[in-house]
Amino acid sequence: MYSFFKKIFFSTIVIVLVGIFPFLSWAIEYWFELLCTFSISLINAIVGYYLVIISINKSDSDFYKTVYGGMLIRMVFVFGLSIYMISNNFVLMTPFMLFLLFFYVIHQWIEISGWLKELPNSKVQLNS
């Protein structure tokens, strides 16, 4: 689990280094949207990684229930929170959704690549 958090930390540093100039140039007024989407996406990735790690040693049925059930609940939560924040004018829709998509893709990539290294061969069977 330490390597996962290390990857998240380094990806955050890279995002900050690459994105600081564009952010300061045109997106400074969207700092709240940026912070909200980063937090939502980060929490989503950490919860997803944790669910996979705790269900690795369970039966296949329980593993799939935990992973896919958790995925469904997380998607509903992210979607519902996004709709709530946009409809109550806490955030602007366009920058919020663009930032959310950006961070979601990066954090999901880190989450999936992290737990694929943790899964034993009995859970992932490749056909040759």
Steps between C-alpha positions, in 0.01 A plus 500: 500500500800725556592490130147609407520809719848570367366491143211728593740744666742510205217533246369796700845662491521446123149641447590808706828553315346456156179686577621797703557733206169427320317525832653837584446623144132430448348291778578683822133585549415127490712404802196370691395274213856372471525424870158332515559277199847401615364406842203305363717310254771428757253367758335290229833344400607429858167334584511293181855384565414413860194297395707293258781444749269385781310264269800329336493200733123455493318255277456597136132579554571728796792658315282595203216620724738723692681637195200553271260596778754750629549633148126552459464674836803721432369601156158584643664703776727694262214561257256599774745732671587659165134559414434640848794741486416617147125538554549701821755726328787410730718449192493594133403205285753512216825539697372261768424224250823552306712490813306200630553309177871585502561394860269198475693355207837552668392363837322201348809415300711510816241300696467225240872473430560484876261221579588296192844459655340385826264239358620143525505283188191311616285812457636604160531215254644574159419270212804422288 
